[in-house]
Structure formats: C-alpha cells, structure tokens
Amino acid sequence: MSAEDLEKYETEMELQLYREYRDVVGLFSYVIETERRFYLANDYQIEVRNSAGEIFFELTLRDAWVWDMFRPARFVKNVRVVTFKDINVEELTKAEL
C-alpha cells in the first residue's frame, strides 16, 4: 500500500466518521471533550479526586458515542475516563441540531 493509498483511506475513514456523527448527534444531550477523545452522551458525572496531593477527574458517561475512527464499535453503554486535564461539557439544544 502506497503512502497515497493510505492517505486516501484515512481521508475516507474521517469522512465516514463525520457522516456517522452527523447522523447520531440528535440522539444525545451532551458533547464532552477530554484531551484524548470526543464523546456524545446522554448522561455524565464528573468526580474530583485527590490522591497523594494530586488532583484528577473521574468522568463517567452512560449511553455514549465515541469519536474514534479506529474503533469498530463507537456506541458504548458505559465509559470511565480518568484524567489530569480539563474536561469540557456542553449541553446540546435541539435548535443546534
């Protein structure tokens, strides 16, 4: 497989992922962004934790969709993310969709 073929494949995968996102975004209430992933979810919980003086966040999502073109299944029932970085949560309104 040439570099050009690989680039074409990745471009097609990204386009397919965007189309899937566009089709499913109306099923979810929140957009949640971490430093590693982008999620759509209908329920979330953020817990601030402290361990040995280090502050971190534990994010739990239910009924979620993961923006990741390399995942074979993007719909997940439960997701748990532990991070030291910021978490951005936005509530979607039906007018935005």
N, C-alpha and C positions, 0 to 999 in steps of 0.2 A: 504494500500500500504506500503510495507516494505521499509526500507532505501535502500536496494539493488535495488529494483524495481525503486525507484525514481532516483537513480544514473544512472541506465541503461537508463531510459527515458531521462534524461538530456544529457547524452552522445550521444544518438541517435539524439536529437534535435540539438546539436552542430555540429554533422557530417552533418546533413541535411542543416544547415545554411552554413557551409563551401562549400558544393556542390553547393548551390544556388549562393554563392559569386563567385565561380569559373565559373559558367555559365553566370553570368551577368557582370563581371568586364570589359569585352571587349566593353560594351555599354557605358562606362563612360570615362571621360577625367581626372578626379581628384580623389585622395584619400585624405580625410580630416579627421583628428583625433582631437577630443576635449578630455577633461578629463573624459567625461561620455560616449561618443559614437564614433563610427567609421562610416564614410559615404563614399559613392561613389557619385559623382555628375558631371554634365556637365557644370555647371556654378555656380560661387560663388562670393560673395562680402563680404569683411571684413571692418567694420567701427570701428574706435577707438573712444570711447565716454568718456566723463568726467562728472561726476555728484558729486557735493559736494566734489571735490578733489579726488574722487575715479576713477581710470581708469578702463574701462572694454571694452570688444569687443562685437560687434554685428555681427554675422555671418548669412548671408542669402544664402541659397542653392536653386537651381532650378533643377528640374528633377533629383531627388536623390534616393538613395537606402540606407537603414539604417541597420547596423549590430546589430540586436537585436532579439534574438531567441524567445522572448515573445510577439513580435508584430505580429498581424495577417496579416497586410499588410506592407511590407517593402518598397515598391515603394511609394514615395511621390512627389507631384508636387512642393511644397514649404516647406522649413524648415527655421525656425528662431531660432537661438541659442544665448543666452546672457551669457557671461562667463567672469570671472576674471582671468582665467587660460590661458595658451598658446594654440594656435591653430596651428596644423601642416598641411600644404597643400603640396601635391606632385602631379606633373603632370605625368600622365601615358603616356608612349610611346608605340606604337604598338609592338615594339621589346620586351618589358617587358611581354606582354601578350602571 
